[in-house]
Each structure stands twice: as structure tokens, then as C-alpha cells.
Amino acid sequence: MRLLIQRVKWASVTIGGRLYSRIGAGLLVFVGVGNDDGEEDLEYLAGKLIRLRIFDDEAGVMNRDVVQTSGEVLVVSQFTLMASTRKGNRPSYIKAAPEAVSRPLYERFAVRVGELLGRPVATGQFGADMQVELLNDGPVTIWIDSKNKE
């Protein structure tokens, strides 16, 4: 599983011209699910996301997590995070899990993040053509891959 995390002032998802979800200050999280991902990947990334200290403390140092700042979280599925660009110029998505695998993991990830956060999270709609808007704060953008723990 891969996450692309952006610290935001606000973020929203629009589908078919209608606002689907919106958050204030917090984290916009894009989630990609791979063929060999499972519960262990989900648990690792959900915990890492909630404990990630990328919000400023009183001294202006990134030392606080989303729980400590009462931040909101928006979780959006994005299979293109699993793209391979090794050969040629057209990305391959062969590493992306099929919907039967990725949808339940994405949905459980959103629920698990909400449990760790202590409140439900906003989401996109799996498989929909979504327009995502955000105001990146910092900018702060972090990439985490459960198979490459750096």
C-alpha cells in the first residue's frame, strides 16, 4: 500500500459537479493498493499516518500529529499511486490491485484511520471520477510505502 499525504489548510472532493466531501485543516491522504497488500499493510500505514508529526508546535517545529492538532482527515483512493514507470513513457498499473481487493482495503483503511483518530474521516468515492481541490500547507507532502519502510 502506498500513501501520498499532504498537510492542508482545506481539501474537498467534487463528483459530477457536486461537493462530495470537504475538510478543514488536516491531512489529505491518497491511497494506492497493490496486488500483495493486506491487513498488515493497512495497520502499519494507518498507525504511521496518525502518529506522523508534521504539524507545527508552539515553537514552529513540526512536532505535533493530526490528533494533537484536532485536524481532519480526507482519504481518497488513487490506483495511479501504484504506477510503474520503469519502461517507456506510458505508466503501467499492473501492480495495482483489482477492485475486489482494493475497495475493501481502502474502505477498511478509512475506518481504521477514523478509529485511531477518534472520529470518522471524510472520503472520496471509490472508482469515481473525482475532482480534488486542496490548499497545501507548507507545502508538506509525504510519501509512505508499506513495502519500502524508509
Z-matrix of the N, CA and C atoms (Angstrom, degrees):
N
C 1 1.449
C 2 1.519 1 108.26
N 3 1.290 2 114.23 1 145.82
C 4 1.462 3 120.12 2 178.90
C 5 1.522 4 109.48 3 -128.69
N 6 1.325 5 114.56 4 140.89
C 7 1.455 6 121.08 5 175.04
C 8 1.516 7 109.50 6 -121.10
N 9 1.308 8 115.82 7 139.11
C 10 1.458 9 122.51 8 167.12
C 11 1.523 10 104.71 9 -116.36
N 12 1.320 11 115.89 10 114.11
C 13 1.460 12 122.73 11 -171.97
C 14 1.518 13 109.13 12 -110.33
N 15 1.314 14 116.52 13 130.69
C 16 1.457 15 120.77 14 176.66
C 17 1.524 16 108.81 15 -125.29
N 18 1.336 17 115.20 16 128.01
C 19 1.469 18 120.05 17 173.05
C 20 1.522 19 105.74 18 -77.31
N 21 1.328 20 116.36 19 126.30
C 22 1.457 21 119.88 20 -173.27
C 23 1.532 22 112.08 21 -128.24
N 24 1.321 23 114.75 22 154.59
C 25 1.464 24 121.89 23 168.76
C 26 1.522 25 109.08 24 -80.22
N 27 1.361 26 115.40 25 -33.41
C 28 1.463 27 123.63 26 174.75
C 29 1.522 28 108.40 27 -164.24
N 30 1.315 29 115.61 28 159.30
C 31 1.473 30 121.21 29 175.56
C 32 1.518 31 108.17 30 -155.03
N 33 1.337 32 115.34 31 152.26
C 34 1.465 33 119.58 32 179.20
C 35 1.519 34 110.54 33 -148.81
N 36 1.327 35 114.70 34 158.32
C 37 1.462 36 123.20 35 175.04
C 38 1.525 37 107.44 36 -122.80
N 39 1.334 38 114.75 37 128.26
C 40 1.453 39 121.82 38 175.87
C 41 1.520 40 108.33 39 -117.63
N 42 1.327 41 116.57 40 136.51
C 43 1.460 42 122.39 41 179.33
C 44 1.525 43 107.51 42 -130.16
N 45 1.315 44 115.87 43 124.38
C 46 1.457 45 120.16 44 179.26
C 47 1.518 46 113.54 45 59.01
N 48 1.319 47 116.62 46 34.18
C 49 1.459 48 121.05 47 179.05
C 50 1.518 49 115.04 48 80.84
N 51 1.344 50 117.44 49 1.45
C 52 1.464 51 121.09 50 -179.52
C 53 1.522 52 110.56 51 -116.11
N 54 1.329 53 115.54 52 137.13
C 55 1.455 54 120.74 53 177.24
C 56 1.527 55 109.34 54 -62.59
N 57 1.326 56 116.27 55 124.91
C 58 1.465 57 122.01 56 -179.02
C 59 1.519 58 110.82 57 -99.59
N 60 1.341 59 116.98 58 -44.40
C 61 1.459 60 121.11 59 177.59
C 62 1.515 61 109.75 60 -156.39
N 63 1.326 62 114.93 61 157.41
C 64 1.459 63 120.94 62 -178.26
C 65 1.525 64 108.79 63 -153.76
N 66 1.329 65 115.33 64 143.15
C 67 1.467 66 120.30 65 173.46
C 68 1.520 67 109.35 66 -129.34
N 69 1.317 68 114.76 67 160.62
C 70 1.451 69 121.41 68 170.25
C 71 1.523 70 108.13 69 -90.10
N 72 1.315 71 116.91 70 -147.67
C 73 1.466 72 122.08 71 -177.28
C 74 1.525 73 111.03 72 -58.24
N 75 1.337 74 114.88 73 135.22
C 76 1.452 75 119.89 74 179.34
C 77 1.503 76 112.13 75 160.42
N 78 1.344 77 116.20 76 -134.42
C 79 1.460 78 121.91 77 -174.73
C 80 1.520 79 111.62 78 -126.36
N 81 1.325 80 115.77 79 129.84
C 82 1.460 81 122.73 80 167.81
C 83 1.525 82 105.41 81 -98.85
N 84 1.329 83 116.24 82 124.59
C 85 1.457 84 121.22 83 -173.96
C 86 1.523 85 109.81 84 -124.51
N 87 1.331 86 115.72 85 115.74
C 88 1.459 87 121.28 86 173.38
C 89 1.523 88 107.47 87 -92.16
N 90 1.342 89 116.99 88 135.44
C 91 1.460 90 122.34 89 -174.45
C 92 1.524 91 110.19 90 -122.38
N 93 1.333 92 115.96 91 125.43
C 94 1.458 93 122.18 92 173.30
C 95 1.514 94 109.30 93 -114.76
N 96 1.323 95 116.97 94 133.93
C 97 1.464 96 121.65 95 -177.98
C 98 1.527 97 109.03 96 -113.41
N 99 1.336 98 115.33 97 128.83
C 100 1.458 99 121.52 98 179.97
C 101 1.513 100 112.75 99 -96.96
N 102 1.327 101 115.44 100 166.56
C 103 1.459 102 122.45 101 -178.07
C 104 1.524 103 114.27 102 -55.69
N 105 1.318 104 117.21 103 -35.52
C 106 1.457 105 120.11 104 -175.45
C 107 1.521 106 113.35 105 -104.42
N 108 1.324 107 117.53 106 21.26
C 109 1.466 108 121.21 107 179.67
C 110 1.518 109 110.96 108 -86.54
N 111 1.338 110 114.96 109 151.68
C 112 1.458 111 120.80 110 -179.72
C 113 1.515 112 111.41 111 -153.68
N 114 1.328 113 114.91 112 -160.87
C 115 1.465 114 121.46 113 -176.23
C 116 1.529 115 112.91 114 -60.48
N 117 1.320 116 117.15 115 -36.29
C 118 1.469 117 120.11 116 -179.91
C 119 1.530 118 110.73 117 -62.43
N 120 1.322 119 116.94 118 -41.63
C 121 1.462 120 121.70 119 178.31
C 122 1.532 121 110.09 120 -64.81
N 123 1.314 122 115.34 121 -44.06
C 124 1.468 123 121.41 122 179.54
C 125 1.523 124 110.49 123 -59.08
N 126 1.321 125 117.53 124 -50.00
C 127 1.472 126 121.98 125 -178.61
C 128 1.525 127 111.28 126 -62.52
N 129 1.324 128 116.40 127 -44.55
C 130 1.465 129 119.88 128 179.64
C 131 1.528 130 111.07 129 -58.88
N 132 1.334 131 116.57 130 -49.00
C 133 1.461 132 120.42 131 -175.57
C 134 1.520 133 112.72 132 -71.91
N 135 1.312 134 118.19 133 -37.61
C 136 1.468 135 120.37 134 178.26
C 137 1.526 136 110.25 135 -62.52
N 138 1.324 137 116.03 136 -45.01
C 139 1.469 138 119.75 137 178.26
C 140 1.511 139 112.54 138 -64.98
N 141 1.307 140 116.17 139 -44.17
C 142 1.466 141 121.16 140 179.52
C 143 1.527 142 110.49 141 -61.17
N 144 1.329 143 116.55 142 -43.99
C 145 1.455 144 121.05 143 -179.21
C 146 1.528 145 111.46 144 -59.84
N 147 1.304 146 116.82 145 -48.37
C 148 1.466 147 120.93 146 -176.42
C 149 1.525 148 111.90 147 -67.78
N 150 1.322 149 117.76 148 -31.38
C 151 1.472 150 121.45 149 -178.52
C 152 1.523 151 113.70 150 -91.84
N 153 1.325 152 117.48 151 -2.83
C 154 1.465 153 121.67 152 -176.60
C 155 1.528 154 110.13 153 -65.66
N 156 1.319 155 116.01 154 117.47
C 157 1.473 156 121.35 155 -176.14
C 158 1.529 157 109.52 156 -91.40
N 159 1.339 158 114.89 157 87.16
C 160 1.468 159 120.18 158 -178.56
C 161 1.526 160 112.55 159 -126.55
N 162 1.336 161 116.10 160 16.64
C 163 1.461 162 120.93 161 175.99
C 164 1.524 163 108.95 162 -111.66
N 165 1.322 164 115.61 163 143.73
C 166 1.458 165 120.96 164 -176.48
C 167 1.523 166 112.80 165 -68.89
N 168 1.334 167 114.99 166 142.01
C 169 1.458 168 120.64 167 171.04
C 170 1.531 169 108.45 168 -91.97
N 171 1.313 170 117.27 169 -169.05
C 172 1.463 171 121.83 170 -177.54
C 173 1.528 172 112.59 171 -62.30
N 174 1.326 173 117.02 172 -25.43
C 175 1.466 174 121.73 173 -179.09
C 176 1.530 175 112.12 174 -91.35
N 177 1.325 176 117.09 175 3.02
C 178 1.455 177 120.06 176 179.78
C 179 1.516 178 113.90 177 80.38
N 180 1.333 179 116.64 178 16.99
C 181 1.461 180 122.08 179 179.54
C 182 1.527 181 108.67 180 -101.96
N 183 1.341 182 117.57 181 135.98
C 184 1.461 183 120.19 182 177.58
C 185 1.526 184 108.79 183 -68.35
N 186 1.327 185 115.06 184 96.86
C 187 1.451 186 120.73 185 -172.30
C 188 1.531 187 112.34 186 -141.46
N 189 1.339 188 117.37 187 5.79
C 190 1.458 189 121.03 188 -177.83
C 191 1.534 190 110.09 189 -122.33
N 192 1.332 191 115.68 190 148.33
C 193 1.463 192 120.14 191 178.64
C 194 1.523 193 110.62 192 -98.64
N 195 1.316 194 117.06 193 177.99
C 196 1.463 195 122.30 194 -175.41
C 197 1.527 196 111.78 195 -65.20
N 198 1.323 197 118.32 196 -31.49
C 199 1.457 198 121.07 197 177.79
C 200 1.525 199 109.72 198 -67.79
N 201 1.333 200 117.15 199 -45.97
C 202 1.464 201 121.74 200 -178.24
C 203 1.525 202 112.98 201 -63.72
N 204 1.317 203 116.89 202 -24.66
C 205 1.467 204 120.73 203 -178.91
C 206 1.521 205 112.32 204 -99.04
N 207 1.342 206 116.83 205 1.99
C 208 1.471 207 122.12 206 -175.15
C 209 1.523 208 110.91 207 55.27
N 210 1.330 209 115.81 208 34.55
C 211 1.456 210 121.11 209 -179.62
C 212 1.514 211 112.48 210 -74.93
N 213 1.318 212 114.75 211 161.70
C 214 1.454 213 121.51 212 177.84
C 215 1.524 214 109.06 213 -100.70
N 216 1.341 215 116.30 214 162.95
C 217 1.457 216 121.63 215 -179.53
C 218 1.532 217 109.03 216 -132.92
N 219 1.333 218 115.07 217 133.95
C 220 1.462 219 122.79 218 174.35
C 221 1.521 220 107.29 219 -120.13
N 222 1.340 221 117.75 220 120.28
C 223 1.460 222 123.85 221 -177.19
C 224 1.530 223 108.81 222 -109.28
N 225 1.343 224 116.08 223 124.24
C 226 1.461 225 122.31 224 -176.01
C 227 1.528 226 109.43 225 -127.86
N 228 1.327 227 117.05 226 129.36
C 229 1.465 228 120.22 227 177.52
C 230 1.527 229 109.48 228 -73.51
N 231 1.340 230 115.07 229 140.50
C 232 1.471 231 119.63 230 179.24
C 233 1.522 232 109.55 231 -152.59
N 234 1.332 233 115.31 232 94.90
C 235 1.464 234 120.40 233 -177.01
C 236 1.527 235 111.70 234 -63.96
N 237 1.321 236 118.87 235 -23.05
C 238 1.462 237 120.82 236 -177.43
C 239 1.531 238 112.14 237 -67.23
N 240 1.327 239 117.75 238 -12.47
C 241 1.471 240 119.66 239 174.47
C 242 1.523 241 111.22 240 -65.96
N 243 1.318 242 116.71 241 -18.42
C 244 1.463 243 120.91 242 -179.76
C 245 1.529 244 111.93 243 -91.75
N 246 1.330 245 117.29 244 10.12
C 247 1.464 246 121.69 245 -177.28
C 248 1.526 247 111.94 246 -61.20
N 249 1.315 248 114.24 247 142.40
C 250 1.457 249 121.58 248 171.03
C 251 1.527 250 107.00 249 -111.53
N 252 1.323 251 115.72 250 127.74
C 253 1.469 252 120.56 251 -179.77
C 254 1.521 253 111.17 252 -116.79
N 255 1.311 254 115.95 253 20.65
C 256 1.458 255 122.06 254 -176.65
C 257 1.526 256 112.35 255 -59.16
N 258 1.325 257 117.13 256 -45.39
C 259 1.464 258 121.03 257 -177.11
C 260 1.521 259 110.21 258 -113.10
N 261 1.305 260 115.70 259 135.02
C 262 1.460 261 120.49 260 174.51
C 263 1.516 262 113.87 261 66.29
N 264 1.312 263 114.82 262 -162.32
C 265 1.467 264 120.91 263 -176.86
C 266 1.518 265 113.34 264 -116.05
N 267 1.317 266 116.67 265 -2.47
C 268 1.457 267 120.07 266 177.29
C 269 1.524 268 108.11 267 -102.30
N 270 1.335 269 117.76 268 116.84
C 271 1.466 270 120.04 269 -177.88
C 272 1.526 271 111.90 270 -60.70
N 273 1.318 272 115.10 271 144.83
C 274 1.457 273 122.03 272 174.52
C 275 1.525 274 108.29 273 -103.60
N 276 1.307 275 116.54 274 138.24
C 277 1.466 276 121.43 275 180.00
C 278 1.518 277 111.69 276 -112.96
N 279 1.329 278 116.53 277 24.09
C 280 1.456 279 121.49 278 -177.50
C 281 1.539 280 111.67 279 -63.09
N 282 1.326 281 117.56 280 -24.27
C 283 1.462 282 121.18 281 179.96
C 284 1.529 283 112.63 282 -81.22
N 285 1.325 284 117.58 283 -13.00
C 286 1.465 285 121.21 284 179.29
C 287 1.526 286 109.43 285 -73.93
N 288 1.323 287 115.69 286 134.97
C 289 1.466 288 120.47 287 179.83
C 290 1.523 289 110.77 288 -70.24
N 291 1.328 290 116.74 289 148.16
C 292 1.469 291 119.35 290 175.21
C 293 1.529 292 109.93 291 -67.21
N 294 1.322 293 115.03 292 163.20
C 295 1.470 294 120.40 293 -176.02
C 296 1.526 295 112.64 294 -55.00
N 297 1.321 296 118.16 295 -37.59
C 298 1.463 297 121.06 296 -178.37
C 299 1.526 298 111.98 297 -60.10
N 300 1.319 299 117.62 298 -25.34
C 301 1.465 300 122.91 299 177.76
C 302 1.523 301 110.74 300 -97.88
N 303 1.327 302 116.52 301 -46.68
C 304 1.465 303 120.38 302 -171.70
C 305 1.529 304 114.05 303 -73.27
N 306 1.323 305 117.89 304 -37.80
C 307 1.467 306 119.06 305 -178.70
C 308 1.532 307 111.81 306 -60.85
N 309 1.364 308 118.72 307 -51.71
C 310 1.470 309 117.75 308 179.99
C 311 1.531 310 113.06 309 -62.36
N 312 1.335 311 118.01 310 -37.39
C 313 1.464 312 119.62 311 178.99
C 314 1.532 313 111.27 312 -67.21
N 315 1.322 314 116.69 313 -41.94
C 316 1.465 315 120.79 314 176.69
C 317 1.531 316 110.32 315 -60.24
N 318 1.324 317 116.33 316 -47.18
C 319 1.464 318 120.11 317 -178.55
C 320 1.524 319 111.51 318 -64.76
N 321 1.338 320 117.60 319 -41.80
C 322 1.468 321 120.61 320 177.99
C 323 1.523 322 110.90 321 -67.37
N 324 1.342 323 116.41 322 -34.79
C 325 1.470 324 119.68 323 176.90
C 326 1.534 325 110.10 324 -60.79
N 327 1.317 326 117.29 325 -47.00
C 328 1.463 327 120.99 326 -179.78
C 329 1.531 328 110.94 327 -61.16
N 330 1.319 329 116.67 328 -42.44
C 331 1.467 330 120.48 329 178.44
C 332 1.529 331 110.56 330 -64.47
N 333 1.326 332 116.48 331 -44.14
C 334 1.473 333 120.46 332 -178.19
C 335 1.527 334 111.09 333 -64.59
N 336 1.314 335 117.30 334 -40.98
C 337 1.465 336 120.38 335 177.08
C 338 1.530 337 109.12 336 -61.22
N 339 1.325 338 117.36 337 -42.29
C 340 1.458 339 121.15 338 177.20
C 341 1.521 340 112.24 339 -61.17
N 342 1.333 341 117.05 340 -39.95
C 343 1.467 342 120.30 341 177.60
C 344 1.523 343 110.57 342 -62.77
N 345 1.318 344 117.09 343 -45.52
C 346 1.466 345 120.74 344 -179.49
C 347 1.523 346 111.92 345 -69.43
N 348 1.320 347 116.06 346 -31.93
C 349 1.466 348 121.63 347 179.02
C 350 1.525 349 111.30 348 -75.62
N 351 1.324 350 115.73 349 -29.25
C 352 1.457 351 120.44 350 -179.20
C 353 1.520 352 113.22 351 94.39
N 354 1.334 353 116.36 352 9.31
C 355 1.462 354 121.37 353 177.07
C 356 1.529 355 108.01 354 -163.32
N 357 1.331 356 116.71 355 156.93
C 358 1.471 357 119.03 356 -179.04
C 359 1.527 358 111.71 357 -61.51
N 360 1.311 359 115.59 358 153.46
C 361 1.462 360 121.20 359 176.55
C 362 1.523 361 109.17 360 -106.16
N 363 1.310 362 115.91 361 156.15
C 364 1.459 363 121.41 362 173.81
C 365 1.524 364 107.78 363 -79.08
N 366 1.326 365 116.55 364 154.37
C 367 1.459 366 120.53 365 179.81
C 368 1.521 367 110.67 366 -138.18
N 369 1.316 368 113.03 367 166.79
C 370 1.449 369 120.35 368 166.00
C 371 1.515 370 107.22 369 -89.14
N 372 1.319 371 117.40 370 -167.75
C 373 1.456 372 121.87 371 177.29
C 374 1.523 373 108.18 372 -114.88
N 375 1.307 374 116.57 373 118.39
C 376 1.458 375 121.44 374 -175.97
C 377 1.524 376 110.42 375 -54.54
N 378 1.321 377 116.26 376 130.07
C 379 1.462 378 122.44 377 175.08
C 380 1.512 379 115.77 378 79.37
N 381 1.316 380 117.10 379 -4.84
C 382 1.472 381 119.79 380 -178.30
C 383 1.529 382 110.91 381 -81.58
N 384 1.320 383 115.34 382 157.91
C 385 1.460 384 122.28 383 171.08
C 386 1.525 385 105.60 384 -82.29
N 387 1.318 386 116.35 385 103.10
C 388 1.461 387 122.01 386 -173.16
C 389 1.518 388 110.89 387 -109.80
N 390 1.312 389 114.94 388 146.22
C 391 1.451 390 121.02 389 169.48
C 392 1.524 391 105.76 390 -109.10
N 393 1.324 392 115.58 391 121.32
C 394 1.456 393 121.43 392 -177.38
C 395 1.520 394 108.16 393 -110.49
N 396 1.323 395 115.38 394 125.60
C 397 1.456 396 120.71 395 176.11
C 398 1.517 397 108.27 396 -115.98
N 399 1.331 398 115.83 397 147.94
C 400 1.451 399 119.71 398 179.81
C 401 1.514 400 110.68 399 -158.12
N 402 1.306 401 114.12 400 158.47
C 403 1.454 402 121.29 401 169.52
C 404 1.517 403 105.23 402 -118.04
N 405 1.345 404 115.90 403 100.75
C 406 1.458 405 121.73 404 -178.66
C 407 1.518 406 108.43 405 -66.69
N 408 1.318 407 116.22 406 133.51
C 409 1.461 408 122.92 407 -176.60
C 410 1.520 409 109.14 408 -102.60
N 411 1.312 410 116.47 409 108.79
C 412 1.461 411 120.45 410 177.23
C 413 1.511 412 113.73 411 134.49
N 414 1.286 413 120.47 412 -72.14
C 415 1.466 414 128.03 413 -0.42
C 416 1.524 415 112.19 414 -75.80
N 417 1.317 416 114.81 415 145.77
C 418 1.459 417 121.63 416 173.78
C 419 1.520 418 107.15 417 -125.88
N 420 1.333 419 116.21 418 117.30
C 421 1.460 420 122.98 419 178.57
C 422 1.526 421 107.78 420 -135.96
N 423 1.335 422 116.05 421 125.72
C 424 1.466 423 122.28 422 -176.05
C 425 1.523 424 109.28 423 -124.96
N 426 1.327 425 116.19 424 139.82
C 427 1.460 426 123.33 425 178.09
C 428 1.522 427 107.58 426 -113.51
N 429 1.343 428 117.36 427 129.00
C 430 1.465 429 121.34 428 176.77
C 431 1.528 430 108.45 429 -131.86
N 432 1.319 431 116.12 430 131.39
C 433 1.454 432 123.37 431 178.52
C 434 1.519 433 108.08 432 -121.69
N 435 1.330 434 117.29 433 122.67
C 436 1.463 435 120.70 434 -176.86
C 437 1.520 436 113.15 435 -66.55
N 438 1.334 437 117.83 436 -17.07
C 439 1.465 438 121.30 437 178.84
C 440 1.531 439 112.29 438 -95.21
N 441 1.313 440 116.62 439 -8.32
C 442 1.471 441 122.15 440 -179.07
C 443 1.523 442 108.14 441 -134.37
N 444 1.310 443 116.02 442 77.18
C 445 1.467 444 122.07 443 -173.72
C 446 1.520 445 110.78 444 -80.20
N 447 1.327 446 114.98 445 92.49
C 448 1.465 447 120.82 446 179.17
C 449 1.500 448 111.20 447 -97.04
